[in-house]
Amino acid sequence: MGKHFGELAKIRGIIQYRLSPFEQRAFAGAISKGLPNVFYRIRSSIFRVLPPFVIAYLVYDAVEKKHNQLMRKNPADYENDE
């Protein structure tokens, strides 16, 4: 029972090739392929994402204004105080 997780089963006929993490290029194509892909993905999903955020902001803003208005004191209630 001294086997580790990767050695639990012996599988025949499957060949695995691995590349050392020290030989990989972490940012290969990040500017030439990554930035255009970011702009493409933003452009393709902007009309699905933006309208709910705009509606949520407008509702939030209206509720905050109404709340601030309701929290103000009515000056007519204090006209006869001395």
Secondary structure, 3 states (H helix, E strand, C coil): CCCCHHHCCCCCCCCCCCCCCCCCCCCCCHHHHHHHHHHHHHHHHHHHHHHHHHHHHHHHHHHHHHHHHHHCCCHHHHCCCC
